[in-house]
Amino acid sequence: MEQTDIPAFEEADKREASFHNFDTSPEVIGKFIRIEQGNYGENLVVDTVNGEVTLGVYTALQSKIAKTDIGKFVKITCLGTKVSPNTKRAYKDFEVFVK
């Protein structure tokens, strides 16, 4: 099958994930709409009043939210960086509300 009507692509056609920066804005409130496979694991996508934002791979966050929460409203607050007493590794911790 030959493709003959391929359009020209421009910069305005480009799509990139808008990863949320919890360091500058520690809270995300919106509707949890999907999970996308990223380069390093599953990313969570939340539709907020400012548009869709992608939340990167955070183990502490993903352990508190489930696929069954898709379609529900969420409030996710970053509690900052914690250090695991067992592994001594630093990680971001989160408080998650689902309604």
Order of alpha helices (4+ residues) and beta strands (2+ residues): beta-beta-beta-alpha-beta-beta
